[in-house]
Amino acid sequence: MRILMTGAAGMIGRKLTSRLIKDGTLRGRKITALDLHDIVPAQTPDAPGIAIRTLTGDMADAGAAEKLIADRPDVIFHLAGIVSGEAEANFDLGYRVNFDGTRALLDAVRLAEGYQPRLVFASTIAVYGGPFPDVIPDDFQQAPLSSYGTQKLMSELLLTDFTRRGFLDGIGIRLPTICVRPGKPNKAASGFFSGIIREPLAGQEAILPVPRTVLHTHASPRAAVGFLMHGAEIDGAKVGPRRNLTMPGVAVTVGEQIEALRRVAGEDAVKLIREEHDEAVWGIVKNWATRFEAKRAKELGFKAEASFDEIVKAYIEDEVGRSA
């Protein structure tokens, strides 16, 4: 089996790559080739028995997507994209990467005669826009209030239509905010959700730019990889024609996040959080969805953590190098 992954140099891409290599199989078949694509070179871990290729370039460039699928990968993980804050700040870049690149990939698959791969698309809960009910059901209208959410929703619609027409077998995974993200902060408006946990655990100060009452849904990077893997494995007939699924997660306030940090890491870690309101971040975050029913995804076997304490512990186990 050959697998293509776009956005492979990103955090989720790196973790998904490691999981694929560790498992060695997907959809009941041995993984023999793994093509890792991004705008910058992805890491290439040692993988005996798997031919790994590192590919670079802009997928929206003419002919680039056709080259990526020339060897007809059996499964495509489409993770490439720029994050919410950057998409809002740079309108043209957001549409080029998040929408034009996606359409180029889907069109390349459509035009490859006799080719119908499973394509797992990393979408987002930003496809929803308020006002929201207390718990957002699966059939709640998608009406995004950000450029990022709009770009992802447009891509979701293409995925559904291309699947309906038989050009590919698509599954869209609407990820909640992934927390705790390792490494340095990125330009995502949601970055502070990870920062207020990650930085104090490293003995560094963290800035909290929004009120502690902000309620949001989270899943760990470990859970996100599990979502994508399950999305590749699941029987499309069981999913039905509505191919984009809202993932489960842990809905907590920022204050509850901080209390989880206190329970896991102690008072000294919590003291490193400094509240400093940022109107630009608040302007984006206040329009975000809060709590999701995610009934369809749960019934189809997608699983996340049961508490934010579990998310903090998963970060410590996976990134800090010690068991919580």
Backbone torsions as a table, in degrees:
resi	resn	phi	psi	omega
1	MET	NA	134.5	175.4
2	ARG	-105.0	136.4	179.2
3	ILE	-122.6	136.2	172.5
4	LEU	-111.6	133.4	175.5
5	MET	-126.7	120.3	172.3
6	THR	-93.2	154.9	-176.0
7	GLY	68.0	28.3	-172.2
8	ALA	-71.1	-18.7	-179.4
9	ALA	-82.9	-11.2	179.4
10	GLY	-75.0	172.3	-175.8
11	MET	-59.5	-49.8	179.8
12	ILE	-65.0	-39.2	178.4
13	GLY	-59.7	-43.5	179.4
14	ARG	-63.8	-42.8	-178.9
15	LYS	-70.2	-37.3	177.2
16	LEU	-65.9	-40.3	176.7
17	THR	-57.5	-46.7	179.7
18	SER	-61.5	-39.6	-179.7
19	ARG	-67.0	-42.5	179.4
20	LEU	-62.5	-41.8	179.3
21	ILE	-67.1	-41.0	179.4
22	LYS	-63.4	-45.7	-178.9
23	ASP	-71.3	-41.9	177.8
24	GLY	79.0	-11.1	179.6
25	THR	-137.2	158.6	175.3
26	LEU	-153.3	137.0	-179.2
27	ARG	54.3	35.2	177.0
28	GLY	76.8	11.5	-178.6
29	ARG	-126.8	149.9	178.7
30	LYS	-70.5	134.0	176.4
31	ILE	-80.1	121.3	-178.3
32	THR	-111.0	-23.0	-178.1
33	ALA	-144.9	141.4	-178.6
34	LEU	-138.0	113.9	179.1
35	ASP	-101.0	119.8	-175.4
36	LEU	-109.2	112.6	-175.5
37	HIS	-115.4	141.5	172.5
38	ASP	-166.1	174.5	178.9
39	ILE	-72.1	-22.9	174.1
40	VAL	-123.6	159.2	-177.5
41	PRO	-62.5	133.9	175.0
42	ALA	-82.6	158.7	174.9
43	GLN	-66.6	145.6	179.9
44	THR	-121.6	86.6	180.0
45	PRO	-67.5	160.1	178.1
46	ASP	-67.9	129.7	-177.3
47	ALA	-145.7	82.7	179.6
48	PRO	-56.8	131.1	178.2
49	GLY	88.7	-6.3	178.6
50	ILE	-119.8	123.5	177.4
51	ALA	-81.3	113.2	-177.7
52	ILE	-106.2	129.2	175.1
53	ARG	-117.5	136.3	175.2
54	THR	-103.6	120.5	-177.1
55	LEU	-118.8	140.4	180.0
56	THR	-129.0	155.3	176.5
57	GLY	143.1	174.1	179.3
58	ASP	-94.0	115.6	-175.0
59	MET	-65.7	-20.9	179.7
60	ALA	-80.6	-9.3	177.3
61	ASP	-66.2	147.5	-179.6
62	ALA	-58.0	127.1	176.6
63	GLY	83.1	-9.3	-175.9
64	ALA	-67.3	-44.6	-177.8
65	ALA	-65.4	-37.3	179.1
66	GLU	-60.4	-38.7	178.5
67	LYS	-66.9	-36.3	-178.1
68	LEU	-64.3	-34.6	-176.6
69	ILE	-102.1	11.1	-175.6
70	ALA	-57.8	-33.9	179.9
71	ASP	-91.3	10.0	174.1
72	ARG	53.0	66.7	176.6
73	PRO	-59.6	143.9	-178.8
74	ASP	-74.3	-34.3	178.9
75	VAL	-131.7	135.0	176.3
76	ILE	-118.5	123.0	170.3
77	PHE	-99.3	110.1	-178.0
78	HIS	-99.1	95.4	-177.5
79	LEU	-107.0	-8.6	-172.9
80	ALA	-62.5	139.5	177.5
81	GLY	169.5	163.3	171.8
82	ILE	-105.9	153.3	-169.4
83	VAL	-79.5	171.6	-169.1
84	SER	-58.5	-49.2	-177.9
85	GLY	-63.5	-40.3	179.8
86	GLU	-69.5	-38.2	178.3
87	ALA	-65.2	-32.8	178.6
88	GLU	-74.3	-36.5	-177.5
89	ALA	-77.2	-30.7	-176.2
90	ASN	-126.1	89.0	-173.7
91	PHE	-56.6	-50.5	-175.9
92	ASP	-63.8	-43.6	-179.2
93	LEU	-65.0	-40.7	179.5
94	GLY	-58.3	-46.5	-179.2
95	TYR	-70.6	-34.6	180.0
96	ARG	-65.7	-46.9	-175.2
97	VAL	-79.4	-50.6	-171.2
98	ASN	-79.4	-26.3	179.5
99	PHE	-114.1	-54.0	-177.2
100	ASP	-59.8	-41.7	179.3
101	GLY	-64.4	-39.0	178.3
102	THR	-66.3	-45.4	-179.9
103	ARG	-63.4	-38.5	178.8
104	ALA	-61.5	-40.8	179.5
105	LEU	-66.4	-46.5	-179.4
106	LEU	-63.7	-39.6	178.7
107	ASP	-65.6	-38.7	178.4
108	ALA	-60.9	-41.8	177.2
109	VAL	-64.8	-44.4	-178.3
110	ARG	-59.1	-38.0	-174.4
111	LEU	-86.5	-5.9	177.4
112	ALA	-86.0	102.9	-171.8
113	GLU	-59.6	132.9	176.5
114	GLY	73.6	20.8	-174.8
115	TYR	-121.2	124.9	-179.0
116	GLN	-143.3	80.8	-178.3
117	PRO	-79.8	162.4	164.8
118	ARG	-77.8	125.9	180.0
119	LEU	-120.7	117.4	-179.6
120	VAL	-102.2	117.7	-174.2
121	PHE	-106.6	126.9	177.7
122	ALA	-83.9	103.7	177.1
123	SER	-104.5	-156.9	-168.8
124	THR	-156.5	154.0	173.8
125	ILE	-72.7	-4.9	175.3
126	ALA	-69.2	-5.7	174.9
127	VAL	-69.8	-13.8	177.4
128	TYR	-94.4	148.9	175.1
129	GLY	-138.0	150.7	-176.5
130	GLY	-74.3	176.0	3.7
131	PRO	-74.8	148.9	-173.5
132	PHE	-109.4	149.1	166.5
133	PRO	-74.8	172.5	-179.3
134	ASP	-61.3	-41.1	176.1
135	VAL	-124.8	125.3	-174.3
136	ILE	-88.4	116.9	-179.4
137	PRO	-77.7	167.2	-178.3
138	ASP	-63.4	-28.0	-177.4
139	ASP	-95.4	15.3	177.1
140	PHE	-66.9	140.7	-175.8
141	GLN	-62.8	135.9	173.7
142	GLN	-87.4	111.7	-179.8
143	ALA	-141.1	74.2	-171.7
144	PRO	-62.2	149.8	179.1
145	LEU	-117.1	32.1	174.8
146	SER	-149.1	156.6	176.5
147	SER	-63.6	-39.5	179.3
148	TYR	-59.3	-49.7	179.0
149	GLY	-62.2	-38.0	178.6
150	THR	-64.3	-43.6	-179.6
151	GLN	-63.8	-40.6	179.6
152	LYS	-69.6	-39.0	179.2
153	LEU	-65.6	-41.5	176.8
154	MET	-58.8	-40.5	178.7
155	SER	-67.7	-37.6	176.0
156	GLU	-59.1	-43.3	-179.4
157	LEU	-63.8	-40.2	176.1
158	LEU	-62.6	-44.5	-179.7
159	LEU	-57.3	-44.7	179.4
160	THR	-64.2	-44.7	-177.4
161	ASP	-68.8	-40.8	179.3
162	PHE	-65.7	-34.0	176.3
163	THR	-69.2	-44.1	178.1
164	ARG	-57.6	-38.5	-178.4
165	ARG	-81.4	-4.8	177.1
166	GLY	83.0	14.8	179.9
167	PHE	-77.1	-27.6	179.7
168	LEU	-158.8	175.0	179.5
169	ASP	-118.3	90.9	-169.3
170	GLY	-99.6	146.7	172.2
171	ILE	-134.3	122.2	177.5
172	GLY	-100.2	127.9	-177.1
173	ILE	-108.8	104.4	177.6
174	ARG	-80.5	101.3	-177.3
175	LEU	-78.0	137.0	165.8
176	PRO	-71.6	-178.4	176.1
177	THR	-64.6	128.7	-177.5
178	ILE	-88.6	121.6	-171.3
179	CYS	-150.8	130.0	14.2
180	VAL	-100.7	125.4	179.1
181	ARG	-79.4	131.5	177.0
182	PRO	-77.8	169.6	174.6
183	GLY	85.3	-161.5	-177.2
184	LYS	-82.6	155.4	177.3
185	PRO	-60.7	145.7	173.6
186	ASN	-109.8	-167.6	-175.2
187	LYS	-91.8	10.8	177.5
188	ALA	-67.4	136.9	177.3
189	ALA	-61.7	-24.3	-179.4
190	SER	-84.2	2.7	-173.1
191	GLY	-58.1	-30.9	-177.7
192	PHE	-65.3	-27.1	178.8
193	PHE	-57.8	-39.8	176.0
194	SER	-79.2	-39.1	-175.5
195	GLY	-58.6	-38.3	-177.4
196	ILE	-73.2	-8.1	173.0
197	ILE	-105.3	-49.8	-173.5
198	ARG	-63.4	-50.5	-176.0
199	GLU	-64.8	-47.9	177.0
200	PRO	-59.3	-35.2	177.4
201	LEU	-65.3	-22.7	177.5
202	ALA	-96.5	6.9	179.9
203	GLY	77.8	20.3	-177.3
204	GLN	-115.1	154.9	178.5
205	GLU	-71.3	145.1	177.0
206	ALA	-126.6	141.9	179.2
207	ILE	-98.6	131.3	175.0
208	LEU	-107.1	108.5	-172.3
209	PRO	-92.0	-1.5	-176.4
210	VAL	-129.9	165.6	179.1
211	PRO	-64.6	153.5	179.0
212	ARG	-68.0	-14.5	-179.1
213	THR	-80.7	-7.9	-179.8
214	VAL	-59.6	126.0	179.6
215	LEU	-105.1	133.5	-176.3
216	HIS	-152.2	160.3	-179.6
217	THR	-106.3	133.7	-174.5
218	HIS	-129.3	155.6	167.3
219	ALA	-144.0	153.4	-178.5
220	SER	-77.1	161.3	171.2
221	PRO	-56.2	-34.8	177.8
222	ARG	-60.7	-44.7	178.5
223	ALA	-67.3	-38.8	-179.7
224	ALA	-59.7	-43.1	177.1
225	VAL	-62.6	-39.7	177.1
226	GLY	-62.4	-39.8	176.4
227	PHE	-58.3	-47.5	-176.2
228	LEU	-66.4	-41.3	178.6
229	MET	-63.4	-44.2	179.6
230	HIS	-66.1	-35.3	176.5
231	GLY	-62.5	-32.1	177.4
232	ALA	-74.7	-31.0	-173.5
233	GLU	-87.9	-28.8	-166.5
234	ILE	-64.9	148.0	177.3
235	ASP	-72.7	118.3	-178.3
236	GLY	-61.0	-30.5	179.5
237	ALA	-64.0	-33.2	178.4
238	LYS	-72.6	-29.4	178.8
239	VAL	-71.7	-39.8	-179.7
240	GLY	83.7	-166.0	-173.5
241	PRO	-74.8	-19.8	179.5
242	ARG	-87.8	92.9	-165.6
243	ARG	-87.8	-3.5	-179.0
244	ASN	-108.1	123.6	-170.7
245	LEU	-117.7	133.0	174.8
246	THR	-84.0	123.4	-174.9
247	MET	-78.7	153.2	173.7
248	PRO	-72.8	166.5	178.6
249	GLY	-173.2	-172.7	-179.6
250	VAL	-106.1	116.4	179.6
251	ALA	-93.4	115.5	-179.8
252	VAL	-142.3	156.8	170.9
253	THR	-79.7	164.0	174.8
254	VAL	-59.6	-39.1	177.5
255	GLY	-60.1	-38.9	177.7
256	GLU	-70.0	-32.7	172.2
257	GLN	-58.7	-46.7	-177.1
258	ILE	-64.7	-37.9	178.2
259	GLU	-66.7	-35.9	175.7
260	ALA	-64.1	-41.2	176.2
261	LEU	-60.5	-41.5	179.2
262	ARG	-61.1	-43.8	-179.3
263	ARG	-65.8	-37.7	-175.6
264	VAL	-84.7	-40.0	-170.9
265	ALA	-117.7	-10.9	175.8
266	GLY	98.1	171.1	-175.0
267	GLU	-65.2	-36.4	-177.6
268	ASP	-60.2	-36.4	178.1
269	ALA	-66.6	-42.6	-178.6
270	VAL	-63.8	-34.9	-179.0
271	LYS	-63.0	-17.1	-178.7
272	LEU	-83.7	-0.7	178.4
273	ILE	-90.7	124.1	179.8
274	ARG	-116.1	126.7	-178.9
275	GLU	-85.2	122.2	-178.1
276	GLU	-146.4	100.4	-173.0
277	HIS	-61.1	136.4	177.2
278	ASP	-125.0	110.2	-173.9
279	GLU	-65.8	-33.4	179.7
280	ALA	-65.3	-45.0	178.3
281	VAL	-66.9	-44.3	179.9
282	TRP	-61.4	-35.9	179.9
283	GLY	-61.9	-29.9	177.8
284	ILE	-86.0	-48.8	-172.3
285	VAL	-65.4	-35.3	-175.8
286	LYS	-65.9	-15.2	178.4
287	ASN	-96.4	3.1	-175.7
288	TRP	-84.2	153.9	175.8
289	ALA	-66.6	159.4	-174.2
290	THR	-113.7	-71.0	-173.2
291	ARG	-122.9	136.1	-174.9
292	PHE	-118.0	144.0	174.3
293	GLU	-71.5	-45.4	178.2
294	ALA	51.4	37.5	-175.7
295	LYS	-64.0	-46.1	-177.6
296	ARG	-61.2	-46.0	-178.0
297	ALA	-62.8	-42.6	179.3
298	LYS	-63.1	-43.1	179.5
299	GLU	-63.9	-28.1	-179.6
300	LEU	-88.7	3.3	172.5
301	GLY	97.4	8.8	176.0
302	PHE	-77.8	133.8	-174.1
303	LYS	-129.8	143.1	176.1
304	ALA	-131.1	-177.7	177.3
305	GLU	-67.4	160.2	179.2
306	ALA	-97.2	-15.2	-179.0
307	SER	-151.8	160.2	178.4
308	PHE	-71.9	-26.4	174.0
309	ASP	-57.0	-41.1	178.2
310	GLU	-62.5	-38.2	179.5
311	ILE	-64.8	-44.0	178.3
312	VAL	-63.0	-43.4	-179.6
313	LYS	-64.8	-38.1	178.1
314	ALA	-61.9	-40.6	178.0
315	TYR	-62.5	-45.5	-179.1
316	ILE	-62.6	-43.7	179.9
317	GLU	-64.3	-42.1	-173.3
318	ASP	-84.2	-31.2	-170.0
319	GLU	-117.1	-33.3	-176.8
320	VAL	-86.7	-20.1	173.3
321	GLY	87.7	19.1	176.0
322	ARG	-145.0	156.1	-179.8
323	SER	-81.2	136.4	179.3
324	ALA	-78.2	NA	NA
